[in-house]
Amino acid sequence: MLAFKGEEAVAIPERALFIGAQPHPALKTWPEVTGWQPLKPLAAAWERAGFPRVDGLPEGKWPLVLVLPGKSRDEALAWFAMARDRLAPGGKLLVAMPNTAGAGRFEKELCKATGNVVSLQKHKCRAFHAAEDGAWNEAVFNEWRALGGLREISGFTVQAGIFSSDHIDPGSQLLADHLPAHLHGHVADLGAGWGFLSDAVLKRCPKIARLDLFEADARALQCARKNLAGRDCEITFHWHDVTTGIPGVYDAIIMNPPFHTGQATDVDLGRAFLKTASAALKRGGKLLLVANRQLPYEAVLETSGLAWRKIAEDKTYKLLFADKRS
Ligand SMILES: C[S@@+](CC[C@H](N)C(=O)[O-])C[C@H]1O[C@@H](n2cnc3c(N)ncnc32)[C@H](O)[C@@H]1O
């Protein structure tokens, strides 16, 4: 199939696989683009735009594999290898990245493996592609593939690209150190990541009857399943966008809310977590959260009907505990 852009004819492949898929009107004219996207809000946007989506990366070969990586180096390189594994002989691997994510550096990396890369720079981003010619350096792809595997930190399973994949977040640690032992009943962990806070609350609070984890990153949730396996408590795992609200009513909610969307600071994301938590708490229910000190969450707690107090702070973080009034 050919599409015409100005005077120039551009070949559109019959099928493409998109790793880190995000919708764009220009893709609408393509015959078939299958998308894989581990982040729930972006996966939902891809589906709403009418594109086919897969939960796990499928086996098979495509004439074109598109890659739109996140901000982690190991994740980006692992995604290059995942793309390579799904490329048909003679196919094209195409990457797009903002310059602020190190696009120039990653273009050089891809060139190390493929020997040649064609690059376009526009809108403070780079798109670069390489055509498979039977001479790519497979040893480099083998190294990158390994970067995407499961790994361990402090006895927990993690994966490149998910939150705190190389160290325990000091803010989460501060909250874990101050969790009261009396939390009981139904508890939720919003933005649960790979399960650090869930693990801590289960160890500290023997009267918890059920713990529900809500997390947008499907890979983190998979790690959480492993990290919380075999506990003596009912635990449920939800691949879920917390900003859309959560089902259920809770005696307590714990969280270290996110405040980044992609690479940009997004305080509204944290505020939306607070509103969701407030709506899901029983009267008298408890919200326990940690946040960077400069984040203005207190006003949202008040307007959401929560009586809050600052339990502790250090030079970076504050702990806010709140009770639902009515
Ligand atoms: C600051 S991290 C905390 C992770 C974990 N609770 C911990 O303490 O290590 C915030 C988490 O929220 C998740 N997240 C971001 N946006 C989300 C959304 N809209 N819905 C659900 N989770 C989201 C991120 O993937 C990340 O795992």
The ligand as an SDF file (V2000), in Angstrom:
LIG
                    3D

 27 29  0  0  0  0  0  0  0  0999 V2000
    5.6040    6.5150   43.5760 C   0  0  0  0  0  0  0  0  0  0  0  0
    5.2190    4.9600   42.8520 S   0  0  0  0  0  0  0  0  0  0  0  0
    4.8870    3.9660   44.2950 C   0  0  0  0  0  0  0  0  0  0  0  0
    4.9900    2.4800   44.0220 C   0  0  0  0  0  0  0  0  0  0  0  0
    4.8850    1.5750   45.2740 C   0  0  0  0  0  0  0  0  0  0  0  0
    3.6630    1.8320   46.0000 N   0  0  0  0  0  0  0  0  0  0  0  0
    6.0580    1.7850   46.1810 C   0  0  0  0  0  0  0  0  0  0  0  0
    5.8620    2.3930   47.2200 O   0  0  0  0  0  0  0  0  0  0  0  0
    7.1760    1.3520   45.8340 O   0  0  0  0  0  0  0  0  0  0  0  0
    3.6510    5.2440   42.1290 C   0  0  0  0  0  0  0  0  0  0  0  0
    3.0720    4.0710   41.3570 C   0  0  0  0  0  0  0  0  0  0  0  0
    1.8280    4.5010   40.7650 O   0  0  0  0  0  0  0  0  0  0  0  0
    1.6990    3.8860   39.4940 C   0  0  0  0  0  0  0  0  0  0  0  0
    0.7830    4.7150   38.6940 N   0  0  0  0  0  0  0  0  0  0  0  0
    1.0390    5.8120   37.9500 C   0  0  0  0  0  0  0  0  0  0  0  0
   -0.0820    6.2800   37.3890 N   0  0  0  0  0  0  0  0  0  0  0  0
   -1.0810    5.4610   37.7830 C   0  0  0  0  0  0  0  0  0  0  0  0
   -2.4780    5.4330   37.5400 C   0  0  0  0  0  0  0  0  0  0  0  0
   -3.0720    6.3500   36.7880 N   0  0  0  0  0  0  0  0  0  0  0  0
   -3.2110    4.4370   38.1100 N   0  0  0  0  0  0  0  0  0  0  0  0
   -2.6090    3.4920   38.8870 C   0  0  0  0  0  0  0  0  0  0  0  0
   -1.2860    3.4780   39.1540 N   0  0  0  0  0  0  0  0  0  0  0  0
   -0.5450    4.4490   38.6180 C   0  0  0  0  0  0  0  0  0  0  0  0
    3.1210    3.8440   38.9600 C   0  0  0  0  0  0  0  0  0  0  0  0
    3.2550    2.8680   37.9490 O   0  0  0  0  0  0  0  0  0  0  0  0
    3.9240    3.5390   40.2320 C   0  0  0  0  0  0  0  0  0  0  0  0
    4.0850    2.1610   40.3880 O   0  0  0  0  0  0  0  0  0  0  0  0
  1  2  1  0
  2  3  1  0
  2 10  1  0
  3  4  1  0
  4  5  1  0
  5  6  1  0
  5  7  1  0
  7  8  2  0
  7  9  1  0
 10 11  1  0
 11 12  1  0
 11 26  1  0
 12 13  1  0
 13 14  1  0
 13 24  1  0
 14 15  1  0
 14 23  1  0
 15 16  2  0
 16 17  1  0
 17 18  1  0
 17 23  2  0
 18 19  1  0
 18 20  2  0
 20 21  1  0
 21 22  2  0
 22 23  1  0
 24 25  1  0
 24 26  1  0
 26 27  1  0
M  CHG  2   2   1   9  -1
M  END
$$$$
